[in-house]
Amino acid sequence: MSGERLAIVMPVYNEAAVLEQVVEEWQAALRDEAVECEWIAVDDGSTDSTGEVLRQLAARHPNRIRIMRQSNAGHGAACRRGYVEAARSGVDWVLQIDSDGQCDPRYFAEFWRAREALDCVFGRRSSRADGAGRRLVSAVCTALVTLIARVPASDFNVPYRLMRRNTLAAALAQVRPEFELQNVGLTVALLRLPDIRWMWRPIHFRARAGGNASLNVRGIVRLAGRMLRQRGALRA
């Protein structure tokens, strides 16, 4: 064991079909690195059997999986709730991943080993298998945030991110709780903290293993509209 503890923040919505696979493959990666870890799984009002799967996983891994349930409020709100819990805990590091199988644990070892000289290790989705629509969403998001916030980054909304707990807490205090795209706001806040040691690691983003993979032009337009309406939250 390294002596440093990790919390994994994982928002979950209707991922019953793949949740066990996701957790177990990540558990294997954590064992390989001998990492002491607690999961904070935020069930964002799932309507399938996600809650039961989470309870089964928690029973299989005693004292390792903390389940939080909330009414459906969206990915950003679920992330924030998990971040707040992690920031209040005694862990040293916080990793955020999604629950749909896109975050490949094969990169974790490099993230974890790089942490000693860094405060943030973020994935950069240099390739992805989840369709042109989602690539377009990321491009639109990056262009709008760069224009509004005027901070440089290549993947503001990536869910594969490792952060020191105290660094996360400092940045989280700068993000309005009502801001819908919490991961975007958090990235901007982190980039504005002084003297942050940062690494972007190219990753491949896998195809979604479960949930709703569809995304249409209307959804992209709505995303852009939300970003513009809440642009004040991204300005210094």
Secondary structure as GFF3:
##gff-version 3
##sequence-region A 1 236
A	DSSP	beta_strand	5	12	.	.	.	ID=ss1
A	DSSP	alpha_helix	19	32	.	.	.	ID=ss2
A	DSSP	beta_strand	36	44	.	.	.	ID=ss3
A	DSSP	alpha_helix	50	60	.	.	.	ID=ss4
A	DSSP	beta_strand	65	70	.	.	.	ID=ss5
A	DSSP	alpha_helix	75	88	.	.	.	ID=ss6
A	DSSP	beta_strand	93	96	.	.	.	ID=ss7
A	DSSP	three_ten_helix	105	107	.	.	.	ID=ss8
A	DSSP	alpha_helix	108	114	.	.	.	ID=ss9
A	DSSP	three_ten_helix	115	117	.	.	.	ID=ss10
A	DSSP	beta_strand	120	128	.	.	.	ID=ss11
A	DSSP	alpha_helix	132	149	.	.	.	ID=ss12
A	DSSP	beta_strand	161	164	.	.	.	ID=ss13
A	DSSP	alpha_helix	165	172	.	.	.	ID=ss14
A	DSSP	alpha_helix	182	192	.	.	.	ID=ss15
A	DSSP	beta_strand	198	205	.	.	.	ID=ss16
A	DSSP	alpha_helix	217	229	.	.	.	ID=ss17
A	DSSP	three_ten_helix	231	234	.	.	.	ID=ss18
###
